[in-house]
Amino acid sequence: MGKCLIKSLNPAEIQLENIFQVMEHFNFSKDMAAAIVGGPKKLEELIAAGKIYANKSTNAQNSKWKCNAAQVLRHCRNMRK
């Protein structure tokens, strides 16, 4: 019975989930996040939909955006050719 359980687990999926858990504690800049998801407009749509958490450290106009790295990576664009 134990062998069936081991075969049903996908090691690549487990590793990917581990990466997401580690990245929860990191942030990307708005420019880096936009490059990963497919552009600034796509990033703004994801933020508006609540799929990516983003905030500014201060309310100043020129303060930098911080986007949750794990959520950005979950919504990355397909980069395969």
A tleap script that builds the chain and sets N, CA, C and O, in Angstrom:
source leaprc.protein.ff14SB
mol = sequence {
  NMET GLY LYS CYS LEU ILE LYS SER LEU ASN
  PRO ALA GLU ILE GLN LEU GLU ASN ILE PHE
  GLN VAL MET GLU HIE PHE ASN PHE SER LYS
  ASP MET ALA ALA ALA ILE VAL GLY GLY PRO
  LYS LYS LEU GLU GLU LEU ILE ALA ALA GLY
  LYS ILE TYR ALA ASN LYS SER THR ASN ALA
  GLN ASN SER LYS TRP LYS CYS ASN ALA ALA
  GLN VAL LEU ARG HIE CYS ARG ASN MET ARG
  CLYS
}
set mol.1.N position { 0.827 -1.194 0.000 }
set mol.1.CA position { 0.000 0.000 0.000 }
set mol.1.C position { 0.871 1.257 0.000 }
set mol.1.O position { 0.507 2.260 -0.614 }
set mol.2.N position { 2.009 1.211 0.679 }
set mol.2.CA position { 2.905 2.354 0.720 }
set mol.2.C position { 3.505 2.690 -0.627 }
set mol.2.O position { 3.743 3.859 -0.929 }
set mol.3.N position { 3.754 1.665 -1.451 }
set mol.3.CA position { 4.334 1.894 -2.769 }
set mol.3.C position { 3.367 2.645 -3.676 }
set mol.3.O position { 3.801 3.482 -4.468 }
set mol.4.N position { 2.091 2.375 -3.585 }
set mol.4.CA position { 1.099 3.069 -4.411 }
set mol.4.C position { 1.064 4.551 -4.069 }
set mol.4.O position { 0.932 5.392 -4.958 }
set mol.5.N position { 1.180 4.872 -2.800 }
set mol.5.CA position { 1.162 6.263 -2.365 }
set mol.5.C position { 2.377 7.001 -2.896 }
set mol.5.O position { 2.259 8.141 -3.346 }
set mol.6.N position { 3.534 6.377 -2.852 }
set mol.6.CA position { 4.755 7.013 -3.325 }
set mol.6.C position { 4.682 7.257 -4.836 }
set mol.6.O position { 5.123 8.310 -5.297 }
set mol.7.N position { 4.153 6.338 -5.603 }
set mol.7.CA position { 4.054 6.504 -7.045 }
set mol.7.C position { 3.089 7.620 -7.423 }
set mol.7.O position { 3.276 8.264 -8.456 }
set mol.8.N position { 2.064 7.864 -6.613 }
set mol.8.CA position { 1.067 8.872 -6.954 }
set mol.8.C position { 1.557 10.297 -6.664 }
set mol.8.O position { 0.943 11.254 -7.135 }
set mol.9.N position { 2.630 10.460 -5.914 }
set mol.9.CA position { 3.163 11.778 -5.629 }
set mol.9.C position { 4.043 12.243 -6.782 }
set mol.9.O position { 4.829 11.470 -7.330 }
set mol.10.N position { 3.903 13.486 -7.135 }
set mol.10.CA position { 4.690 14.056 -8.210 }
set mol.10.C position { 5.840 14.854 -7.586 }
set mol.10.O position { 5.596 15.920 -7.021 }
set mol.11.N position { 7.083 14.374 -7.672 }
set mol.11.CA position { 8.204 15.065 -7.041 }
set mol.11.C position { 8.396 16.488 -7.554 }
set mol.11.O position { 8.742 17.377 -6.775 }
set mol.12.N position { 8.181 16.719 -8.835 }
set mol.12.CA position { 8.343 18.064 -9.398 }
set mol.12.C position { 7.311 19.020 -8.803 }
set mol.12.O position { 7.620 20.178 -8.525 }
set mol.13.N position { 6.094 18.537 -8.609 }
set mol.13.CA position { 5.047 19.364 -8.027 }
set mol.13.C position { 5.366 19.696 -6.568 }
set mol.13.O position { 5.125 20.816 -6.119 }
set mol.14.N position { 5.896 18.741 -5.841 }
set mol.14.CA position { 6.284 18.958 -4.445 }
set mol.14.C position { 7.405 19.993 -4.366 }
set mol.14.O position { 7.369 20.885 -3.518 }
set mol.15.N position { 8.390 19.877 -5.240 }
set mol.15.CA position { 9.495 20.838 -5.247 }
set mol.15.C position { 9.003 22.241 -5.586 }
set mol.15.O position { 9.442 23.218 -4.980 }
set mol.16.N position { 8.100 22.343 -6.547 }
set mol.16.CA position { 7.551 23.636 -6.919 }
set mol.16.C position { 6.792 24.259 -5.753 }
set mol.16.O position { 6.928 25.456 -5.497 }
set mol.17.N position { 6.003 23.472 -5.051 }
set mol.17.CA position { 5.270 23.988 -3.895 }
set mol.17.C position { 6.234 24.434 -2.796 }
set mol.17.O position { 5.970 25.422 -2.112 }
set mol.18.N position { 7.335 23.727 -2.619 }
set mol.18.CA position { 8.356 24.143 -1.641 }
set mol.18.C position { 8.957 25.488 -2.020 }
set mol.18.O position { 9.202 26.328 -1.154 }
set mol.19.N position { 9.194 25.694 -3.310 }
set mol.19.CA position { 9.731 26.980 -3.777 }
set mol.19.C position { 8.742 28.092 -3.472 }
set mol.19.O position { 9.141 29.159 -3.006 }
set mol.20.N position { 7.454 27.861 -3.726 }
set mol.20.CA position { 6.442 28.876 -3.434 }
set mol.20.C position { 6.401 29.212 -1.948 }
set mol.20.O position { 6.241 30.376 -1.580 }
set mol.21.N position { 6.543 28.203 -1.094 }
set mol.21.CA position { 6.527 28.450 0.348 }
set mol.21.C position { 7.710 29.305 0.777 }
set mol.21.O position { 7.557 30.193 1.616 }
set mol.22.N position { 8.873 29.054 0.223 }
set mol.22.CA position { 10.057 29.855 0.547 }
set mol.22.C position { 9.878 31.289 0.046 }
set mol.22.O position { 10.221 32.241 0.747 }
set mol.23.N position { 9.344 31.441 -1.156 }
set mol.23.CA position { 9.218 32.759 -1.771 }
set mol.23.C position { 8.129 33.619 -1.142 }
set mol.23.O position { 8.059 34.813 -1.433 }
set mol.24.N position { 7.279 33.053 -0.292 }
set mol.24.CA position { 6.248 33.844 0.402 }
set mol.24.C position { 6.862 34.981 1.209 }
set mol.24.O position { 6.206 35.993 1.456 }
set mol.25.N position { 8.113 34.821 1.620 }
set mol.25.CA position { 8.765 35.805 2.482 }
set mol.25.C position { 9.580 36.825 1.695 }
set mol.25.O position { 10.310 37.619 2.288 }
set mol.26.N position { 9.467 36.813 0.368 }
set mol.26.CA position { 10.230 37.721 -0.478 }
set mol.26.C position { 9.295 38.570 -1.325 }
set mol.26.O position { 8.128 38.230 -1.521 }
set mol.27.N position { 9.827 39.676 -1.823 }
set mol.27.CA position { 9.061 40.588 -2.664 }
set mol.27.C position { 9.829 40.879 -3.945 }
set mol.27.O position { 11.059 40.835 -3.972 }
set mol.28.N position { 9.077 41.178 -5.014 }
set mol.28.CA position { 9.659 41.662 -6.255 }
set mol.28.C position { 9.259 43.123 -6.414 }
set mol.28.O position { 8.217 43.549 -5.916 }
set mol.29.N position { 10.095 43.884 -7.112 }
set mol.29.CA position { 9.713 45.250 -7.467 }
set mol.29.C position { 8.603 45.185 -8.510 }
set mol.29.O position { 8.357 44.133 -9.100 }
set mol.30.N position { 7.945 46.301 -8.729 }
set mol.30.CA position { 6.853 46.333 -9.708 }
set mol.30.C position { 7.370 46.006 -11.107 }
set mol.30.O position { 6.708 45.288 -11.857 }
set mol.31.N position { 8.545 46.525 -11.467 }
set mol.31.CA position { 9.106 46.257 -12.798 }
set mol.31.C position { 9.458 44.787 -12.969 }
set mol.31.O position { 9.182 44.205 -14.019 }
set mol.32.N position { 10.057 44.183 -11.962 }
set mol.32.CA position { 10.426 42.767 -12.037 }
set mol.32.C position { 9.168 41.905 -12.104 }
set mol.32.O position { 9.110 40.965 -12.896 }
set mol.33.N position { 8.170 42.208 -11.292 }
set mol.33.CA position { 6.921 41.447 -11.293 }
set mol.33.C position { 6.221 41.568 -12.645 }
set mol.33.O position { 5.683 40.585 -13.154 }
set mol.34.N position { 6.223 42.764 -13.226 }
set mol.34.CA position { 5.587 42.963 -14.531 }
set mol.34.C position { 6.288 42.138 -15.607 }
set mol.34.O position { 5.627 41.572 -16.478 }
set mol.35.N position { 7.607 42.063 -15.557 }
set mol.35.CA position { 8.353 41.265 -16.529 }
set mol.35.C position { 8.020 39.783 -16.392 }
set mol.35.O position { 7.983 39.064 -17.391 }
set mol.36.N position { 7.781 39.327 -15.187 }
set mol.36.CA position { 7.501 37.912 -14.944 }
set mol.36.C position { 6.085 37.537 -15.387 }
set mol.36.O position { 5.887 36.475 -15.978 }
set mol.37.N position { 5.100 38.392 -15.108 }
set mol.37.CA position { 3.708 38.041 -15.424 }
set mol.37.C position { 3.303 38.375 -16.846 }
set mol.37.O position { 2.278 37.886 -17.321 }
set mol.38.N position { 4.078 39.195 -17.537 }
set mol.38.CA position { 3.748 39.490 -18.927 }
set mol.38.C position { 3.438 40.939 -19.222 }
set mol.38.O position { 2.831 41.236 -20.251 }
set mol.39.N position { 3.829 41.836 -18.363 }
set mol.39.CA position { 3.658 43.257 -18.631 }
set mol.39.C position { 2.953 43.993 -17.516 }
set mol.39.O position { 2.306 43.386 -16.662 }
set mol.40.N position { 3.085 45.321 -17.531 }
set mol.40.CA position { 2.487 46.141 -16.468 }
set mol.40.C position { 0.962 46.056 -16.416 }
set mol.40.O position { 0.370 46.055 -15.337 }
set mol.41.N position { 0.333 45.984 -17.589 }
set mol.41.CA position { -1.133 45.913 -17.608 }
set mol.41.C position { -1.625 44.605 -16.987 }
set mol.41.O position { -2.583 44.601 -16.214 }
set mol.42.N position { -0.971 43.506 -17.325 }
set mol.42.CA position { -1.334 42.199 -16.756 }
set mol.42.C position { -1.120 42.209 -15.240 }
set mol.42.O position { -1.945 41.685 -14.491 }
set mol.43.N position { -0.015 42.804 -14.792 }
set mol.43.CA position { 0.256 42.896 -13.356 }
set mol.43.C position { -0.839 43.692 -12.655 }
set mol.43.O position { -1.326 43.281 -11.602 }
set mol.44.N position { -1.226 44.820 -13.227 }
set mol.44.CA position { -2.268 45.643 -12.617 }
set mol.44.C position { -3.607 44.893 -12.557 }
set mol.44.O position { -4.355 45.029 -11.589 }
set mol.45.N position { -3.904 44.097 -13.600 }
set mol.45.CA position { -5.138 43.297 -13.591 }
set mol.45.C position { -5.104 42.260 -12.469 }
set mol.45.O position { -6.102 42.054 -11.780 }
set mol.46.N position { -3.949 41.606 -12.287 }
set mol.46.CA position { -3.813 40.591 -11.241 }
set mol.46.C position { -3.914 41.224 -9.848 }
set mol.46.O position { -4.509 40.641 -8.942 }
set mol.47.N position { -3.340 42.403 -9.683 }
set mol.47.CA position { -3.421 43.102 -8.394 }
set mol.47.C position { -4.868 43.504 -8.118 }
set mol.47.O position { -5.365 43.322 -7.007 }
set mol.48.N position { -5.539 44.047 -9.125 }
set mol.48.CA position { -6.936 44.475 -8.966 }
set mol.48.C position { -7.849 43.292 -8.652 }
set mol.48.O position { -8.820 43.432 -7.908 }
set mol.49.N position { -7.535 42.127 -9.221 }
set mol.49.CA position { -8.350 40.927 -8.980 }
set mol.49.C position { -8.041 40.288 -7.626 }
set mol.49.O position { -8.731 39.357 -7.210 }
set mol.50.N position { -7.016 40.777 -6.943 }
set mol.50.CA position { -6.657 40.229 -5.638 }
set mol.50.C position { -5.813 38.973 -5.719 }
set mol.50.O position { -5.655 38.265 -4.725 }
set mol.51.N position { -5.265 38.685 -6.901 }
set mol.51.CA position { -4.461 37.482 -7.065 }
set mol.51.C position { -3.006 37.706 -6.688 }
set mol.51.O position { -2.289 36.753 -6.381 }
set mol.52.N position { -2.565 38.961 -6.708 }
set mol.52.CA position { -1.208 39.319 -6.277 }
set mol.52.C position { -1.320 40.448 -5.274 }
set mol.52.O position { -1.953 41.470 -5.540 }
set mol.53.N position { -0.699 40.257 -4.113 }
set mol.53.CA position { -0.684 41.287 -3.080 }
set mol.53.C position { 0.471 42.238 -3.368 }
set mol.53.O position { 1.613 41.806 -3.528 }
set mol.54.N position { 0.172 43.528 -3.435 }
set mol.54.CA position { 1.204 44.535 -3.672 }
set mol.54.C position { 0.941 45.711 -2.747 }
set mol.54.O position { -0.209 46.068 -2.490 }
set mol.55.N position { 2.014 46.307 -2.251 }
set mol.55.CA position { 1.865 47.495 -1.411 }
set mol.55.C position { 3.063 48.411 -1.579 }
set mol.55.O position { 4.098 48.022 -2.119 }
set mol.56.N position { 2.898 49.628 -1.107 }
set mol.56.CA position { 3.977 50.597 -1.109 }
set mol.56.C position { 4.443 50.753 0.329 }
set mol.56.O position { 3.638 50.717 1.260 }
set mol.57.N position { 5.749 50.926 0.502 }
set mol.57.CA position { 6.270 51.043 1.863 }
set mol.57.C position { 5.843 52.356 2.519 }
set mol.57.O position { 5.659 52.411 3.734 }
set mol.58.N position { 5.686 53.409 1.721 }
set mol.58.CA position { 5.196 54.694 2.235 }
set mol.58.C position { 4.165 55.241 1.258 }
set mol.58.O position { 4.006 54.708 0.160 }
set mol.59.N position { 3.474 56.287 1.645 }
set mol.59.CA position { 2.461 56.884 0.772 }
set mol.59.C position { 3.033 57.908 -0.191 }
set mol.59.O position { 2.280 58.542 -0.929 }
set mol.60.N position { 4.346 58.086 -0.201 }
set mol.60.CA position { 4.968 59.042 -1.113 }
set mol.60.C position { 4.738 58.609 -2.553 }
set mol.60.O position { 4.665 57.416 -2.848 }
set mol.61.N position { 4.624 59.583 -3.445 }
set mol.61.CA position { 4.328 59.294 -4.843 }
set mol.61.C position { 5.408 58.429 -5.494 }
set mol.61.O position { 5.103 57.571 -6.322 }
set mol.62.N position { 6.654 58.652 -5.123 }
set mol.62.CA position { 7.753 57.923 -5.763 }
set mol.62.C position { 8.247 56.726 -4.952 }
set mol.62.O position { 9.343 56.224 -5.202 }
set mol.63.N position { 7.458 56.264 -3.987 }
set mol.63.CA position { 7.891 55.094 -3.222 }
set mol.63.C position { 7.741 53.840 -4.073 }
set mol.63.O position { 6.951 53.810 -5.016 }
set mol.64.N position { 8.500 52.813 -3.736 }
set mol.64.CA position { 8.553 51.606 -4.546 }
set mol.64.C position { 7.454 50.621 -4.159 }
set mol.64.O position { 7.101 50.475 -2.989 }
set mol.65.N position { 6.927 49.951 -5.185 }
set mol.65.CA position { 5.947 48.890 -4.979 }
set mol.65.C position { 6.670 47.612 -4.595 }
set mol.65.O position { 7.774 47.348 -5.072 }
set mol.66.N position { 6.051 46.822 -3.736 }
set mol.66.CA position { 6.553 45.502 -3.373 }
set mol.66.C position { 5.453 44.495 -3.659 }
set mol.66.O position { 4.354 44.595 -3.115 }
set mol.67.N position { 5.752 43.517 -4.521 }
set mol.67.CA position { 4.776 42.497 -4.896 }
set mol.67.C position { 5.210 41.161 -4.312 }
set mol.67.O position { 6.388 40.810 -4.377 }
set mol.68.N position { 4.276 40.418 -3.745 }
set mol.68.CA position { 4.571 39.118 -3.153 }
set mol.68.C position { 5.150 38.184 -4.210 }
set mol.68.O position { 4.505 37.904 -5.220 }
set mol.69.N position { 6.373 37.705 -3.970 }
set mol.69.CA position { 7.107 36.918 -4.963 }
set mol.69.C position { 6.423 35.591 -5.283 }
set mol.69.O position { 6.375 35.198 -6.449 }
set mol.70.N position { 5.899 34.902 -4.292 }
set mol.70.CA position { 5.255 33.609 -4.534 }
set mol.70.C position { 4.022 33.778 -5.418 }
set mol.70.O position { 3.801 32.980 -6.329 }
set mol.71.N position { 3.228 34.797 -5.160 }
set mol.71.CA position { 2.026 35.023 -5.962 }
set mol.71.C position { 2.386 35.431 -7.382 }
set mol.71.O position { 1.710 35.034 -8.331 }
set mol.72.N position { 3.442 36.220 -7.538 }
set mol.72.CA position { 3.896 36.602 -8.876 }
set mol.72.C position { 4.340 35.366 -9.641 }
set mol.72.O position { 3.992 35.208 -10.812 }
set mol.73.N position { 5.099 34.491 -9.002 }
set mol.73.CA position { 5.581 33.284 -9.672 }
set mol.73.C position { 4.442 32.336 -10.040 }
set mol.73.O position { 4.523 31.632 -11.047 }
set mol.74.N position { 3.389 32.315 -9.236 }
set mol.74.CA position { 2.233 31.463 -9.545 }
set mol.74.C position { 1.518 31.940 -10.817 }
set mol.74.O position { 0.833 31.158 -11.475 }
set mol.75.N position { 1.678 33.206 -11.153 }
set mol.75.CA position { 1.004 33.769 -12.321 }
set mol.75.C position { 1.989 34.149 -13.428 }
set mol.75.O position { 1.692 35.021 -14.245 }
set mol.76.N position { 3.148 33.507 -13.459 }
set mol.76.CA position { 4.132 33.860 -14.482 }
set mol.76.C position { 3.646 33.462 -15.870 }
set mol.76.O position { 2.890 32.505 -16.037 }
set mol.77.N position { 4.098 34.216 -16.849 }
set mol.77.CA position { 3.705 33.922 -18.232 }
set mol.77.C position { 4.475 32.720 -18.738 }
set mol.77.O position { 5.526 32.377 -18.196 }
set mol.78.N position { 3.966 32.090 -19.758 }
set mol.78.CA position { 4.632 30.952 -20.365 }
set mol.78.C position { 5.824 31.462 -21.166 }
set mol.78.O position { 5.652 32.210 -22.129 }
set mol.79.N position { 7.017 31.065 -20.777 }
set mol.79.CA position { 8.229 31.559 -21.433 }
set mol.79.C position { 8.827 30.529 -22.381 }
set mol.79.O position { 9.915 30.742 -22.915 }
set mol.80.N position { 8.131 29.416 -22.597 }
set mol.80.CA position { 8.623 28.402 -23.532 }
set mol.80.C position { 8.435 28.878 -24.956 }
set mol.80.O position { 7.493 29.609 -25.263 }
set mol.81.N position { 9.330 28.464 -25.810 }
set mol.81.CA position { 9.222 28.834 -27.222 }
set mol.81.C position { 8.769 27.683 -28.038 }
set mol.81.O position { 8.621 27.808 -29.254 }
savepdb mol mol.pdb
quit
